[in-house]
Amino acid sequence: MDKKLLNSPQHSDEGTDSFVAEMFLKNALLEFKREKIRKEIDQTLLEGNKELFLKLTEELKKIC
């Protein structure tokens, strides 16, 4: 019988590690895209570009 120590590193399944890494990367990329669009929206407000503002807000809604 294997004993698992509370503070020792545990070997996890490679599939689980890959899944967690993929989810982490997808989340980081999504957050990067959101922030980029928000900055672009701020710029359109400063410039008064209503058409681009509406386009960007729709894009942001789709990924939120």
N, C-alpha and C positions, 0 to 999 in steps of 0.2 A: 504494500500500500504506500503510495506517495504521500509525503507530508508536505504541505505548503506552509511556508513561514509567512507571517503577517507582513514583515518588512523586506522580504526578499523579492527581487524582480521575478515577475511571472511571465512565462512564455505564452504569448497569445497566438491565435490562429492567424496565418498570413492573410487569409481572406478578410478577416475582421480588420486587420491593420490597413489593408488596401482600401477597404470601404471607408474607414474613418479618415484616412488621408485624402481620399477623393472627395468626401463630403466637406472636409475642412477647406480644401482648395476651391471647390465650387462656391462655398459660402464666402470665402475671401474675394473671389473674382466678382461675385454678385454685389458685394458691398463696395468694391472698387468702382464698378459700373454705376451704382446708385450715387455715389459721391461725385463722380465725374459729371453725371447728368445734373445733379443739384447745382454744381458750380456753373455749368453751362446755362442753366435756368436763371441763376443770379445775374449772369452776364447779359442775358437777353432782356432782363428787367431794366438793367442799367442803360441798355441801348434802345429800349422801347420797341424791340422786335417781337410784335405780337404773334406773328405767324410761326416763328421758330419756337417761341415760348409755348404755344399750344401743342406743337409737335413734340417737344421735349417732355412736357407734362404727361402727355398720353404715353410716351415711351416709359416714363418713370412708373406710371400706374401699372403697366404691363409686367414690370419686373418686381414690383413690391408685393 
